[in-house]
């Protein structure tokens, strides 16, 4: 089955290129709120970040098919000594947009990886109560659903599509997909990797989510495309995809990531002509992705 993959360089708050109810699965990771190493001072304040997320949530509800899934890979953020409840606020905004809260998976990174903060050392210096601040080696995979899924959809699929969509039980059990904690090595920020300078998530995450929540030939969306990880995995797994990215400089990286030889798939790049008058809530620089 031939697949089509469309990259739109434009603001994802209004994904006007996508028809209503045409997306079966969304996997995305919005920019970490003013993360010290990746996006320092990206947003003028936390409310500006939430305004962006709110707009995206409402358009996700429009483009999502009934009963289907939206996954946010994110976590609370420590910025200049203050912790921001990103997970709780994205959950609230998705519920306000009309989605159901389905589940939360904790993505645990290797114990030796602490990049943003080593706050636990304060107790070593001051071994007394009230000095405890833990180091964070996790992120949350928040899973939302638009209403409830009609399982007669599965019964109506051809045996060929069902077989192509079968979840590999060896991986499901052996790699413990069935648990709410996934131990997955993160993409390291150093070296000569393609995503250098981009806070990318590992391919294993979209691989699992695509196999668990979509059927072969369906369509996957990533509103914060970044280097194109979600789209690359969707293509390899026989799904169609849409991706939105505001930073046109990432086109070369996305093209490289999608350059694997797959003659039965087509990749399109579109440049949206945005209005000359920018919306006041979020500037161009403030919607760079990290997937």
C-alpha positions in Angstrom: 0.0 0.0 0.0 1.5 3.3 -1.1 1.7 6.0 1.6 1.9 9.8 1.5 3.7 12.1 3.9 3.1 15.8 3.9 5.3 18.4 5.7 3.8 21.8 6.1 6.1 24.7 7.2 3.6 26.9 9.0 1.9 27.6 12.3 0.3 24.4 13.8 -2.3 26.3 15.8 -4.5 26.2 12.7 -3.8 23.1 10.6 -6.1 24.2 7.8 -4.6 21.8 5.3 -5.9 18.8 7.1 -9.6 17.8 6.6 -11.9 17.3 9.6 -11.8 13.9 11.3 -9.1 12.6 9.0 -6.3 11.8 11.6 -6.3 8.4 13.4 -3.3 9.1 15.7 -1.3 12.1 16.8 2.1 11.8 18.4 3.8 15.0 19.4 6.1 16.7 21.8 5.7 20.5 22.1 8.7 22.6 22.9 9.8 22.3 26.5 8.8 25.5 28.3 11.9 27.7 28.4 14.2 24.6 29.0 17.6 26.0 30.1 19.6 24.0 27.6 17.2 23.7 24.7 14.9 26.7 24.6 15.9 29.4 27.1 13.5 32.3 27.1 11.6 30.9 24.2 8.4 32.2 25.6 7.9 35.5 27.3 6.0 33.8 30.1 4.2 30.6 31.0 0.8 31.9 29.9 2.1 32.4 26.3 3.2 28.8 26.2 -0.3 27.7 27.4 -2.0 29.8 24.8 -0.1 28.0 22.1 -1.0 24.6 23.6 -4.7 25.6 23.9 -4.9 26.6 20.3 -3.3 23.3 19.2 -5.6 21.2 21.4 -8.7 22.7 19.8 -7.5 22.1 16.3 -6.5 18.5 17.2 -10.1 17.9 18.2 -11.2 19.0 14.8 -8.8 16.9 12.8 -9.0 13.8 15.0 -11.3 11.0 13.9 -13.9 9.8 16.4 -12.6 7.5 19.0 -8.9 8.0 18.1 -5.8 8.9 20.1 -3.6 11.9 20.8 -0.3 11.4 22.6 1.8 14.2 24.1 5.4 13.5 25.2 6.2 16.2 27.7 7.0 16.8 31.4 7.0 19.5 34.1 9.8 22.0 33.6 12.2 23.6 36.1 13.1 27.1 35.0 15.2 29.5 37.1 14.3 27.7 40.3 10.5 27.4 39.6 8.7 24.2 38.7 5.9 24.6 36.1 3.1 22.0 36.1 3.1 21.3 32.3 1.6 17.8 32.6 -1.3 19.0 34.6 -2.0 22.0 32.4 -1.8 20.1 29.1 -4.2 17.6 30.6 -6.6 20.4 31.6 -6.4 22.0 28.2 -7.0 18.7 26.3 -10.1 18.0 28.5 -11.4 21.5 27.9 -11.0 20.9 24.1 -13.3 17.9 24.4 -10.9 14.9 24.7 -11.1 12.1 27.3 -8.1 11.4 29.5 -7.2 7.8 28.7 -3.8 7.0 30.3 -0.3 8.2 31.2 2.9 6.3 30.6 6.1 7.3 32.4 9.2 7.2 30.1 12.2 6.5 32.2 15.7 7.4 30.9 18.9 5.7 32.1 19.9 6.6 35.7 23.2 8.0 34.6 21.5 10.6 32.4 20.9 13.9 34.3 21.4 16.8 32.0 19.2 19.7 33.1 19.6 19.5 36.9 21.6 17.8 39.5 19.6 19.1 42.4 20.0 16.0 44.5 23.5 17.0 45.5 22.1 19.7 47.8 21.3 17.1 50.4 24.9 15.9 50.3 26.1 19.4 51.1 23.3 19.9 53.6 22.1 16.5 55.0 19.1 18.0 56.8 15.3 18.1 56.1 13.9 20.6 53.5 17.0 20.4 51.3 15.7 17.6 49.1 15.2 18.2 45.4 15.2 15.0 43.2 16.9 14.8 39.8 14.5 14.1 37.0 15.1 11.2 34.6 11.5 10.8 33.3 9.0 12.3 30.9 5.3 11.7 30.6 3.5 10.2 27.6 -0.1 11.6 28.0 -2.7 9.6 26.1 -6.1 11.2 25.2 -9.0 10.0 23.2 -11.7 11.7 21.2 -14.8 10.0 22.6 -14.9 6.2 22.5 -13.6 3.8 19.8 -16.2 1.8 17.8 -14.7 -1.7 17.7 -16.9 -2.7 14.8 -14.3 -0.8 12.8 -11.8 -3.6 13.5 -14.3 -6.3 12.5 -14.8 -4.6 9.1 -11.1 -4.5 8.2 -9.7 -7.0 5.8 -7.7 -9.9 7.1 -4.7 -8.5 5.2 -4.9 -5.2 7.0 -5.4 -6.9 10.3 -2.3 -9.0 9.8 -0.2 -6.0 8.8 -1.5 -4.2 12.0 -0.9 -7.1 14.4 1.0 -6.0 17.5 4.2 -8.1 18.0 3.5 -9.9 21.3 7.1 -10.8 21.7 7.9 -7.1 22.0 4.8 -6.3 23.9 5.7 -8.8 26.6 9.5 -8.9 26.3 10.0 -5.1 26.2 7.2 -4.6 28.7 5.0 -2.4 26.5 2.1 -3.5 28.8 3.4 -1.5 31.7 2.8 2.1 32.5 6.6 2.6 32.8 8.7 2.4 29.7 12.5 2.2 30.1 13.9 3.7 26.9 17.3 5.3 26.3 16.9 8.9 25.2 18.6 10.5 22.2 21.8 11.8 23.6 22.5 15.5 22.9 26.2 15.0 22.0 28.0 13.7 19.0 27.4 14.0 15.2 23.9 12.7 15.1 21.4 14.2 12.7 19.3 15.8 15.4 22.3 17.7 17.0 20.8 20.9 18.5 17.3 19.5 18.5 15.7 17.9 21.6 14.6 14.8 19.7 12.8 11.8 21.3 13.9 8.3 20.5 12.2 6.4 17.6 11.2 3.6 20.0 8.4 5.8 21.4 6.5 6.6 18.2 7.2 3.0 17.1 5.3 1.6 20.1 2.5 4.2 20.0 1.9 3.8 16.2 1.7 0.0 16.6 -0.5 0.2 19.6 -3.0 2.9 18.4 -3.2 2.8 14.6 -3.8 0.4 11.8 -1.7 -0.1 8.7 -2.5 2.5 6.1 -4.0 5.0 8.5 -2.7 8.6 9.1 -0.5 9.9 11.8 0.0 13.6 12.7 2.8 15.5 14.5 2.0 19.2 14.9 5.5 19.9 16.3 7.5 17.9 13.8 11.1 19.0 14.6 13.6 16.7 12.8 10.8 14.4 11.6 11.1 11.4 14.0 7.3 10.6 14.1 7.0 10.9 10.3 10.0 8.7 9.7 8.7 5.9 11.9 5.1 6.3 10.4 6.6 5.8 7.0 8.5 2.8 7.9 5.4 1.2 9.5 3.2 1.7 6.5 1.2 4.7 7.8 0.5 8.0 6.1 1.5 11.2 7.9 1.2 14.9 8.3 3.8 17.1 10.1 3.9 20.8 10.9 7.1 22.7 11.6 7.6 26.5 11.9 11.3 26.5 11.4 12.1 26.2 7.7 15.8 25.6 8.5 14.9 22.1 9.5 13.8 21.1 6.0 17.2 19.7 5.1 17.3 17.6 8.3 13.7 16.3 7.8 14.5 15.5 4.2 17.6 13.5 5.3 15.6 11.6 7.9 13.0 10.7 5.3 15.6 9.8 2.6 15.4 6.0 3.1 14.6 4.2 -0.1 10.9 3.4 0.0 9.5 3.5 -3.6 5.9 2.9 -2.4 5.8 6.2 -0.5 5.6 9.9 -1.4 7.0 12.9 0.5 5.6 16.4 -0.1 6.9 19.7 1.4 4.5 22.7 1.5 5.3 26.2 2.5 2.3 28.0 3.8 2.0 31.7 3.1 1.2 33.1 6.5 -0.6 36.4 7.1 1.8 39.3 7.1 0.2 40.4 10.4 1.4 38.0 13.1 -0.9 36.8 15.9 0.1 38.5 19.1 0.1 35.4 21.4 3.1 33.5 20.0 5.9 34.6 17.6 7.6 32.5 14.9 10.5 31.7 17.1 8.2 30.4 19.8 6.8 27.3 18.2 10.0 25.4 17.3 9.4 21.6 17.8 11.6 19.0 19.4 10.5 15.6 18.0 
